[in-house]
Amino acid sequence: MIYLIDTNLLLRMAEPKHLMYHTVLDATDTLRKRGESLNVVPQNLIEFWAVATRPRANNGLGMTVDEAVAELKSIKSLFVLLLDKPAVFSEWENLVTQHRVSGKQAHDARIVAAMKVHGVTHLLTFNTDDFKRYADITAAHPTSVAAP
């Protein structure tokens, strides 16, 4: 199977002291051992940057630009980066219209659009409920795939 790694997992991977850090590592290690393809899209990296460079007082990670650059380099070495294609925007527009998406959920719709354009079927995310409306993708929580 082909998995997309959601931004919330990338953020936890950048915080070794976070309670969910090992959960993410266990899940991605398990999927790699199964031979699954693990991917990210530009939307993930943009969202990561926004949170990583935001001050901790504003629910960010408080990274400097140099630290964020290093983290992006690490992410791109760990996962396949599926670049945007022109079809992503039209697919996003169809999804937000069809599913009546509004507000912050538009970001999730863009991730789903990129998944569909690239033929990615599974999303590894902590926020599985946010993706229930999209019947053609499977959202899996890291604890559901990590080895016991």
Secondary structure, DSSP 8 states (H G I E B T S, - for coil): -EEEE-HHHHHHHT-TTSTTHHHHHHHHHHHHHTT-EEEE-HHHHHHHHHHHTS-GGGTS----HHHHHHHHHHHHHHSEE----THHHHHHHHHHHHTT--TTHHHHHHHHHHHHHHT--EEE-S-GGGGTT-TTSEEE-HHHHS--
